[in-house]
Amino acid sequence: MGQDSSESRSLEVEDGHVHGREGLVKRLYHVKNGEEISSGDANSQDKDVTSSNIEEKELSIEQIFDEKKVPPWSEQITVRAMFVSMIMGIMFCIIVMKLSLTTGIIPSLNVSAGLLGFFFIKIWTKFLEKFGLLKTPFTRQENTVIQTCVVACYGIAFSGGFGSYLLGMSRKIYEQAGITTPGNTTENIKDPSLSWIIGFLFVVSFVGLLAVVPLRKIMVIDYKLTYPSGTATAILINGFHTPQGDKLARKQVRALGKFFTLSFLWGFFQWFFTAGSDCGFQQFPTFGLKALDQKFYFDFSATYIGAGMICPHLVNLSILFGAVISWGFMWPLIHQHKGDWYTAADSSMQGLQGYRVFVSIALILGDGLYNFVKIMIISGTNLYSQTKEKRARNGLPVVNSDGNEAPLDAAIPYDEQRRNEMFMKDSIPLWVAGAGYVALAAISMGIIPQIFHPVKWYFVLVAYIMAPVLAFCNAYGCGLTDWSLVSTYGKLAIFIFGAWAGKDDGGVLAGLATCGVMMSIVSTAADLMQDFKTGYLTLSSPRSMFLSQVIGTAMGCIIAPLTFWLFYKAFNVGDRNGEYPAIYGLVYRNIAILAVEGFGALPKHCLTLCYCFFAAAIVINLIRHRVPKKVSQYIPLPMAMAIPFYLGGYFAIDMCVGTAIVFVWQKINRKDADVMVPAVAAGLLCGDGIWTLPASFLALAKVNPPICMKFLSSSMNNKVDAFIASNT
């Protein structure tokens, strides 16, 4: 998920094959008299077993689980699973909301959700087992349902636009964009309110689930799309429910609990030193006061360190590279031309702030355009190849080694036959998806214009006609590359509908609102297909997957707005110098202003710089695509580079600390690192994220920290001492 999405480092997926946890998906069994004995138990019995009755064979994952009955779909969704999903949904919504309102970088948390789901249910079942009350065993299907529900829930915290388009409608962001900026008018303001946010999310968040349901067989079985994150999560869940996997899971859970506690206590400790603005460890001048002024410092954030451990090395280093280019060179050089290039204050959109925002937008749009075209070409080429291959395959019989024609199933591996059978068993009727989509479209055409008056009913109709095509494109591209272009489709909607509405009829608000419609549909569609892939590989019923996604989405439509409201009321959200600057709120509003107004309001030479960086993003991506992988892995990602252009480099330092920890760990013991990094990172993210809850309640209760830890230069310190002495 990032502002577009970022892959998890828990497993490596190459060419459709998953590597890194082979020990969890295959086991060596000794078979004696038809009984299975694990290799550990067999060693103690080898002396008593003659070679004539021992047969060693390597079993596939579904052969390991063959004797375990697959529960019907109605038993895969349990009360305990939904309760645990709700608790985890709250936890992950807090984490995602915190990231959305700060950097906008959201790593893939699917694996963490699967691990925590296993952890919570295991505690539950162990407790009941002690009292003899356990009636229903914990299965991998129930584990998958929990993971699906949680991902659907916290997905709303991202696609709901709380740190982007939704916040971009507010008065605070309107003022930051410049009240004199052409096109930025008071008619384009809609301040956040729980009532309309929850209503809007309930209207738009379920449509994407229905948009791609008819395509699940094509995506998963016919075209065999990889969906790397979904596949990685399935491998993890399958592994947890084998004897070896259970032992490894306990080790991961211990590490998660340890770092969760440390992260929570560290957040609590830091709170005591934040009595005023610019106080505490978050303003620690690690590289000196001059570097602190240019946003280069280590702010001791467990959240960013954990995110850096999950995000690939290239993403973290690209962010740092972007921070060095912008805050290290570009902005100081442009500041030297103040009075010539611009006369407004640095914080104004007609001043230095305008360069920061619009150059980052140019990089984001250039990268988004390239990846959009690339995914369309890849998707189209693969669709054509798959269709052509299928036709050729259907025309040729399968032949055995003896030359006789064999049944079609004989050429299909056992695991694939088993999974195909279960995946097609509990189908979702097409008429349900079609009728539901039409009904929700009709409801949306009636309700959305009442929430956002500049949005006409026919805007919504056109958006819902476009949405299934874009949802398919995003779901297909995500299956191939694990790269979601949700925010790119949202920006496309801003330009289309913002320009259509026009600057005199609330075009900015109309563009931002339809951006929300498009992002919600496209995001939930891709998430559902990822979960279908996970369910396919764990023999979970598509019906239970779909229903758990619906329940998780409904939870998210309530939990995510409440989480946002807690942040919004407790902290100064949207303050660019505060703890939660929510940089994408201003970015999205300025994109909407560009859509209705054009480029006339930009400061001098800003448009030229935007053209250069837009072209640079495309050229960098072209080079990355053309050179060998051993070279491209050192070429930075333009999308990641763009984020610190506005925000600064402080979080890049934290994330690079995380990536350095992983790099050293992998050098020392790669196998151990691949297994334990997701657990440690999840602990850091969850502990610091959960600390936000008591911190929010303390802020709402007006309980202030007792100490302000602030750093001054020696000359300023002398002045402060002299001032204090003169007043005592």
PEVENRA-V728764 format. One record per helix or strand of 3 or more residues. SS is the DSSP state (A for helix, B for strand). FROM is the first residue (numbers start at 1). LEN is the number of residues. If there is no record, write none. Layout:
SS;FROM;LEN + SS;FROM;LEN
This chain:
B;12;3 + B;17;3 + A;22;4 + B;27;6 + B;35;4 + A;39;5 + A;46;3 + A;51;3 + B;55;5 + A;61;4 + A;73;4 + A;79;22 + A;110;21 + A;140;20 + A;165;4 + A;171;6 + A;186;3 + A;194;11 + A;207;5 + A;213;10 + A;228;13 + A;243;29 + A;281;3 + A;289;5 + A;302;9 + A;313;23 + A;352;43 + A;408;4 + A;414;12 + A;430;22 + A;457;25 + A;486;16 + A;503;3 + A;507;31 + A;542;29 + A;583;15 + A;606;21 + A;629;4 + A;638;10 + A;650;51 + A;714;13
